[in-house]
Amino acid sequence: MNVTKINELELQLEGLIKTERDKQESDRFDTLRDLYDIFMNDKPEIRYSVYLNTDILSIVIKAYFDDIYRYKLPSHTVRADNHKQGAYIIKWLSKLRPIQILPDKEVSKEFLFINSSFAIFVGFAFLKLNVFDVLETNFYKHLLSETQYRNISGKNYASILYLVEKIAGRVENCP
């Protein structure tokens, strides 16, 4: 096989990967918008004082997929598990903060933690159990504070999600 043919095949492969990633990003964008609506349904006192900045959300999704692809390449995995997916979305939602406060709105403490709350909500959506039913309030507050004020790696969030899921599974299975 000559060099020209190899280069053509490499370009075709790059094109296929880009097309796949564009589709994944579009699907994830739609999912996050839907989760934002569900999340805000429980917050009527805040819902009309904030908005989801779709430009920032697009950056969140690109950063998320960059991390996921960086993870998948050296580990030779086809798909990141639920814990890693949830972890990297928590990392980027809490870091880039796509939920913005509308101008001239009064702000309470709850507004300041809205992006961290949303990040945890979305991250937990990747788990197979409803962890909010069994999660202790103090642990949730600690995780909220960590996502708000600390720069935690995706791998550390993945470990946290794994442990939360295991604990939730044990509680759900108790008589």
PAVO-893295 format. One line per field, with one value per residue: x, y, z of N, C-alpha, C in turn. Coordinates in steps of 0.02 Angstrom, whole numbers, plus 50000, padded with zeros to 5 digits. Example, Ala and Ser with C-alpha at 12.3 -4.5 7.8 and 13.67 -1.06 7.14 Angstrom:
% residues 2
n_x	50660 50642 $
n_y	49716 49888 $
n_z	50390 50354 $
ca_x	50615 50684 $
ca_y	49775 49947 $
ca_z	50390 50357 $
c_x	50660 50645 $
c_y	49835 50002 $
c_z	50390 50394 $
END
This chain:
% residues 175
n_x	50043 50029 50096 50010 49884 49873 49873 49751 49661 49684 49635 49500 49464 49485 49385 49270 49278 49266 49135 49064 49092 49037 48902 48886 48912 48806 48696 48724 48715 48577 48526 48577 48512 48379 48391 48420 48296 48216 48284 48263 48126 48102 48136 48058 48070 48188 48195 48150 48243 48363 48462 48503 48655 48687 48800 48907 48873 48898 49037 49066 49026 49114 49237 49213 49202 49331 49406 49351 49389 49528 49544 49498 49587 49725 49685 49626 49488 49321 49209 49180 49146 48993 49023 49138 49091 48990 49072 49162 49072 49022 49139 49162 49041 49034 49148 49143 49017 48876 48748 48674 48645 48508 48508 48483 48419 48379 48496 48521 48599 48575 48572 48705 48759 48701 48753 48841 48751 48673 48772 48803 48677 48664 48778 48745 48639 48694 48714 48654 48561 48442 48518 48494 48393 48453 48564 48658 48625 48732 48840 48804 48806 48941 48996 48939 49003 49135 49128 49099 49206 49330 49458 49439 49496 49436 49452 49450 49319 49254 49285 49217 49084 49072 49082 48972 48868 48884 48857 48725 48664 48678 48599 48472 48451 48436 48337 $
n_y	49941 50108 50269 50377 50317 50270 50393 50443 50352 50378 50509 50485 50408 50502 50592 50514 50494 50627 50655 50564 50611 50741 50708 50644 50753 50838 50760 50750 50883 50908 50819 50875 50998 50954 50893 51007 51073 50983 50987 51122 51124 51089 51202 51328 51456 51503 51479 51579 51675 51644 51580 51458 51465 51437 51445 51433 51307 51229 51237 51171 51042 51011 51014 50912 50799 50803 50767 50639 50571 50582 50500 50376 50340 50300 50196 50107 50085 50070 50135 50250 50214 50233 50303 50377 50456 50530 50593 50675 50763 50827 50890 50985 51058 51117 51191 51280 51337 51355 51401 51552 51705 51811 51986 52115 52040 51984 51905 51756 51643 51517 51538 51556 51430 51361 51309 51211 51127 51087 51021 50911 50849 50813 50731 50627 50576 50489 50374 50211 50203 50287 50396 50507 50480 50409 50476 50558 50715 50794 50741 50773 50914 50932 50882 50974 51092 51056 51046 51176 51256 51192 51122 50981 50827 50735 50598 50583 50625 50521 50412 50451 50448 50313 50255 50316 50260 50124 50127 50174 50068 49965 50013 50019 49884 49833 49750 $
n_z	50000 49957 50011 49986 49980 50111 50180 50132 50188 50323 50331 50301 50412 50516 50481 50501 50640 50685 50640 50717 50846 50839 50831 50955 51041 51008 51047 51186 51223 51202 51298 51418 51417 51432 51559 51633 51627 51700 51823 51858 51876 52006 52072 52084 52139 52093 51958 51864 51874 51826 51687 51563 51491 51332 51252 51342 51390 51276 51272 51391 51356 51252 51321 51412 51325 51273 51387 51410 51292 51306 51415 51365 51261 51310 51393 51312 51298 51237 51279 51407 51577 51676 51794 51765 51660 51725 51818 51744 51686 51798 51840 51735 51724 51850 51849 51737 51743 51678 51708 51724 51811 51789 51743 51867 51966 52128 52234 52320 52437 52386 52248 52220 52228 52126 52004 52051 52116 52007 51932 52015 52017 51879 51866 51953 51883 51793 51863 51912 52010 52117 52200 52277 52366 52469 52508 52629 52707 52756 52685 52554 52563 52587 52467 52379 52421 52388 52248 52219 52268 52252 52147 52084 52019 51875 51892 52031 52060 51993 52075 52191 52143 52113 52242 52305 52229 52264 52402 52399 52332 52426 52530 52468 52449 52576 52700 $
ca_x	50000 50073 50088 49952 49825 49873 49851 49679 49626 49689 49588 49433 49454 49478 49318 49220 49283 49237 49063 49038 49097 48988 48836 48886 48907 48738 48652 48737 48687 48504 48514 48589 48457 48322 48404 48413 48224 48194 48315 48231 48056 48102 48161 48018 48092 48249 48187 48141 48296 48424 48453 48558 48693 48701 48869 48950 48857 48934 49107 49066 49021 49177 49288 49194 49222 49404 49429 49330 49432 49596 49542 49488 49645 49776 49656 49601 49418 49277 49160 49193 49090 48947 49055 49183 49049 48961 49126 49188 49020 49023 49199 49157 48984 49049 49204 49126 48956 48834 48687 48690 48592 48484 48523 48434 48385 48408 48533 48527 48653 48557 48592 48777 48775 48657 48792 48865 48692 48657 48826 48792 48614 48679 48825 48709 48594 48730 48715 48597 48517 48423 48560 48469 48351 48493 48622 48653 48627 48800 48883 48784 48832 49014 49008 48920 49058 49193 49119 49097 49267 49391 49472 49449 49505 49382 49463 49427 49246 49233 49289 49162 49022 49073 49067 48902 48824 48889 48821 48653 48642 48673 48541 48412 48443 48426 48266 $
ca_y	50000 50167 50322 50416 50277 50271 50460 50448 50312 50415 50565 50457 50389 50564 50618 50472 50509 50693 50649 50529 50656 50794 50679 50634 50818 50863 50721 50768 50951 50900 50786 50923 51047 50920 50886 51074 51086 50941 51016 51186 51113 51085 51265 51383 51521 51523 51465 51638 51723 51618 51550 51414 51496 51381 51450 51402 51236 51198 51231 51118 50978 50999 50998 50846 50748 50803 50726 50569 50542 50575 50441 50315 50322 50258 50137 50065 50068 50097 50178 50265 50191 50284 50344 50425 50504 50575 50631 50728 50815 50866 50932 51042 51101 51157 51236 51332 51369 51379 51433 51622 51744 51867 52052 52147 51991 51977 51843 51725 51593 51461 51556 51549 51359 51330 51269 51151 51084 51059 50975 50849 50820 50782 50677 50571 50547 50436 50314 50167 50206 50354 50406 50562 50452 50379 50517 50599 50787 50820 50720 50814 50981 50928 50875 51038 51137 51035 51064 51249 51291 51154 51097 50909 50793 50690 50531 50585 50625 50454 50371 50471 50422 50240 50240 50336 50209 50063 50139 50178 50000 49927 50038 49997 49811 49814 49736 $
ca_z	50000 49952 50061 49969 50000 50185 50200 50117 50239 50386 50327 50306 50482 50554 50465 50536 50712 50695 50631 50777 50903 50830 50849 51028 51073 50997 51091 51255 51230 51211 51362 51472 51416 51462 51631 51662 51637 51756 51883 51875 51896 52080 52098 52055 52165 52057 51887 51821 51889 51795 51622 51543 51438 51287 51228 51393 51391 51221 51293 51441 51322 51216 51372 51437 51277 51270 51443 51399 51240 51335 51459 51327 51219 51341 51426 51258 51308 51186 51311 51477 51619 51702 51846 51733 51623 51775 51850 51700 51676 51861 51838 51689 51741 51910 51834 51688 51770 51624 51732 51737 51844 51748 51772 51912 52008 52195 52238 52385 52440 52343 52180 52213 52223 52076 51957 52086 52126 51941 51915 52054 51991 51815 51878 51984 51833 51759 51905 51900 52068 52139 52258 52319 52419 52523 52522 52690 52694 52768 52630 52496 52574 52578 52395 52351 52436 52350 52177 52214 52287 52241 52081 52094 51955 51854 51922 52101 52058 51974 52136 52234 52114 52122 52312 52318 52199 52304 52465 52383 52316 52488 52568 52433 52455 52646 52715 $
c_x	50045 50053 50026 49888 49818 49849 49776 49638 49627 49640 49516 49416 49444 49409 49263 49220 49252 49161 49031 49038 49046 48918 48832 48878 48837 48689 48661 48709 48612 48487 48524 48536 48394 48331 48400 48339 48197 48220 48279 48158 48049 48123 48123 48040 48154 48238 48185 48192 48362 48408 48513 48592 48717 48772 48917 48937 48893 49008 49114 49068 49085 49233 49276 49218 49298 49432 49412 49376 49504 49599 49540 49549 49695 49748 49627 49530 49376 49230 49181 49133 49050 48979 49100 49144 49019 49014 49150 49135 49014 49081 49187 49097 49000 49105 49183 49059 48910 48768 48705 48630 48573 48499 48465 48392 48419 48438 48535 48584 48638 48576 48666 48800 48736 48695 48819 48809 48673 48709 48817 48730 48628 48726 48790 48660 48627 48730 48651 48546 48498 48459 48535 48425 48390 48553 48611 48662 48697 48848 48868 48812 48908 49031 48992 48976 49120 49187 49119 49166 49332 49398 49489 49454 49444 49390 49439 49350 49219 49234 49232 49096 49017 49053 48995 48854 48825 48850 48745 48625 48634 48612 48476 48398 48434 48352 48234 $
c_y	50062 50220 50363 50381 50277 50339 50470 50411 50347 50474 50542 50439 50451 50595 50580 50487 50577 50691 50616 50575 50713 50769 50669 50701 50847 50826 50740 50838 50946 50869 50835 50977 51017 50912 50953 51089 51045 50969 51079 51179 51111 51151 51325 51452 51547 51522 51528 51693 51702 51593 51505 51445 51440 51385 51418 51327 51199 51189 51176 51050 50962 50979 50928 50792 50746 50758 50652 50536 50534 50514 50377 50294 50278 50195 50087 50041 50102 50148 50188 50241 50249 50331 50397 50477 50555 50620 50689 50782 50857 50915 50994 51086 51145 51206 51294 51367 51399 51411 51503 51657 51802 51933 52076 52097 51989 51908 51819 51674 51535 51475 51543 51477 51324 51287 51206 51102 51049 51007 50908 50812 50782 50723 50616 50539 50491 50370 50275 50169 50278 50368 50462 50537 50427 50422 50560 50673 50815 50801 50763 50885 50984 50925 50941 51089 51120 51056 51140 51281 51255 51135 51023 50876 50749 50621 50529 50586 50555 50407 50387 50443 50347 50222 50259 50284 50145 50070 50140 50109 49958 49949 50015 49923 49787 49801 49789 $
c_z	50000 50003 50048 49992 50077 50210 50187 50169 50307 50387 50332 50378 50526 50542 50500 50611 50727 50689 50692 50837 50898 50851 50925 51064 51066 51043 51164 51270 51243 51278 51420 51474 51448 51538 51666 51675 51695 51822 51905 51895 51972 52112 52071 52079 52129 51982 51843 51836 51858 51725 51608 51482 51391 51257 51278 51397 51334 51238 51345 51406 51284 51265 51401 51390 51267 51326 51433 51347 51266 51382 51417 51287 51254 51373 51376 51270 51254 51217 51384 51518 51646 51752 51816 51693 51671 51806 51807 51686 51740 51859 51795 51702 51800 51896 51789 51703 51715 51646 51755 51768 51798 51782 51817 51953 52076 52202 52311 52382 52393 52270 52170 52205 52168 52026 51989 52097 52061 51921 51951 52029 51925 51825 51907 51934 51794 51799 51895 51957 52082 52205 52304 52376 52479 52544 52585 52673 52703 52712 52568 52504 52565 52503 52358 52361 52396 52277 52168 52221 52270 52167 52087 52025 51940 51885 51994 52104 52039 52034 52183 52208 52122 52193 52330 52290 52240 52369 52452 52368 52378 52528 52535 52442 52527 52658 52758 $
END
